[in-house]
Amino acid sequence: MTKKSSFVTVSVKEMKALDREAVEKFGMPSILLMENAGRGIAALASGMVRKGKILIVCGKGNNGGDGFVAARHLASRGRDVEIALLALPESPDGDAGVNYFIVKAMKIPVLELWKESALKMFQEKLAASALVIDSVLGVGVSKPVQEPLKRLLQLIESSGKPVLAVDLPSGLDGDTGRMLGYALPAAMTATLGAVKQGLIKPPGRKLAGKVVLVDIGLPRLTPRAGF
């Protein structure tokens, strides 16, 4: 008999409502939620690989912002970390933009993947990495993954490097567990605040690898261990 998970699972709509409630009702700054997420991701990454380069592939939204925070914490712990940015340098704004400015000020290396000339260097950095953190697409995505992003995600998969997904594997529908054209398989998924329903439904359950819940400080949810 399969043991049932004791996780609280939420839809994407419910997760957004919980985030909004934390900010509007409980007065939590949204950047604090991002800070908690990034710190938790960094801790998991440190546990997955004890040495070697960690490559964090970031989008321009809040998922990428979580990756920027993780990069800062990892660098502060003395880990060899680099960022590959799948957006124009001026694209991250809001909380993500604040944390992007910090990692740039810390002189954490950033490879700008929007440049066509960066593709070969990206492949070289993949080959030299011990772990890839997928901090590209989050719960807000509902459209199929398009080129050139699809190609870049496929390069990560074909590299054979272990992947730590932030919140959801990029390209996975957070409600249905289906691939939005393509989804990057992960060895582990650090899901933030609550487990999204798509992570327990096929094929999402397999694509997510080991799912670990990261406590980001939402007032109404009690964090539990991974499964």
N, C-alpha and C positions, 0 to 999 in steps of 0.2 A: 504494500500500500504506500502510495506517495504521501509524504508528510506535507500538509498544507502550510503555506507561509502565514506567519502571524503579522505580516506587514500591513500597514495602512496603505491602500492603493488609491490613487486619485486620477481623474481625467486631467487633460491639459487645461480645460476651463477651470476646474476646481483648484489646480495648482496656481494658476494666475490669480485666482480670487484669494488664496491663502497669502500669496506674496503681497497683494494689494492691501489686505487686511492688516498684515504686519506693519506696513508703512503708515496707512491711514488711520487705523484704529489704535494700534499699540505704539505708534510713534517711532518705529525702528527706521533709521536711515537705510535706504536701499543699498547704499554702498557698504553698509555693515553686513548685510546678507551676502553680498559678493565677496567681502573679505573672509567671512566664515566659510564660504564655499571653497574659495581658493586655498585657504589654509588646510582644509580637509583633503583636498585633491593632492596637495603637496605631500601630506603625510602618507597617503596611499601610494603615491609614486615612489617615495623613498623606501617604502616597504617592498615594492615590487622589484626594484633593482637597487642593489647596494652601492654600485659603482657604475661608471660609464656615463656617456652623454644622454641627456633627456631633451628630446625635441618636442616643443609644444606648438602644435599647428592651430592657429587662432583665426576665427572670423571676426567681423567688425562689431557684432552685437554683444549682449550680456554673456553669452557662452564664451566668447573670446575674452571678455573681461575677467571671467573666472580663471581662464588660462593665464592672463597677465599676472593676476594675484598669485597663482601657483608658482609662476616663474620667479617672482620676487622672493617668495618664501624659500624656494629651492636654492636660489642663488645665495641667499643669506645663510643657508646651512652649508655653503661651500660646494654645492653640487654644480657640475658642468651642465649648464642649461642654455638652450637657444630657442628663439621663437621664429616660426615661419608664419608670416602674416598674409592671409588670403583676402586682402583688401587694400585700398589706397591708404597710405600712412595717415591721412587726415580723416579717414572714415570713422574710426572708433570715436564715439561721443558719449556724453552722459557719464555714468559710472565707469564704463569701459574706457572712455577717453581719459579719465583721470588716472586710471591704473596703467594705461598705455604710456602716458607721460612719465610715470614713475619708473617703469622698466627702461625707458629710453634714457632717463636721467641716471639710472644705475649702470648704464652702458651694457645692458644685457644684449647680446647680438640679435638683430632682427633681420631676417631674410624677407624681402618684399616680393612675394610670389605673384603679384599682379604683373610683374615684368616677365616677358617671355624668356628673356635671357637667364632668368633665375632657375629654370626647370632643371638644368643639368646639375647646378649646385644643390638643389633640393634633393635630387637623387643621391648625390654624394653624402649629404648630411644624413639622409635616411640610412645609408649603408653604415655610417659611422656611429649611429645611435644605439643605445641599449634599450630605450623605451620611447614610444611616441604617445603623446597626450593629444587626443582628439577633442579639441575645444572649438569646433567650427560651427556646427548647427545645433540648435537647442529645440525646445518644445514649440517654439513659434513657427516652425517650418511645416508647411502643408503641401507644397508643390514639389514635383519630381526634381531630383538633383540634375542640374544641367552641366554641360561642358563650359569652361574647362575644369570646374570643381570636381566633376565625376572622375575625370582622368587623374587628378591629383590624389583623390581618395583611393583610387585603384592602385596607384603607385605605392601608397602606404601599405595596402593589403599585400601586394606582390613582394614587398620588401621582406616579409616574414617577421618583422619586428613585433614584439608584444605591444598592444594598444590599450591605453587606459582612456575610456570614453567619459566625457564630462556630461552628466545628466542623462543623455541618450547617445547611442552610436549615431554619428551624423548620417542623415538620410532615413532614420527610423521614425515612423509615425508614433507619437507618444500615446495615442489612444488605441489604435488597432494592432500595433505590433508589426505592421506590414512595411515593406521597403518602399520608399518613395522613389521608385526607379532603381535606386542602388543605395545600399547602406554599408558602412565600413564595419566589419566584424571587430569585436573587442575581446581581449582576454579578461578585462574587468570593466565594469561600468560604475562610476561614482555618481549615483543618482542623488539629487539635491533636495532636501526638505521632506520629500515623500516619494514613494515608488510610483512611477507612472504606469498606468495600466498596460501600455504597450510592451513593457519589459517582462510581463508574465504571460503574454500571449505569443503563439508562434507566428512567424519565425523570430520575433523579437527576443524571446527568451533565450534562444540559442545564440543569436547575434550579439547579445549583451555580455556573454560570458558570466563571470561571477558578478553579482549585483551587490554593491555595498551602499548602504544609506549613509549619506553625510549630513550631520546635523548642522543646519545653517541658522538655528536659533528661532525658528518659527514658534510663537508662543503656545499654539494649541496642539502640537504634535510631539509625541515622545519617540525619540530615535531608538531603533533596534538594530541588531547585528545584521550582517549580510546573509545572502543565501546563494 
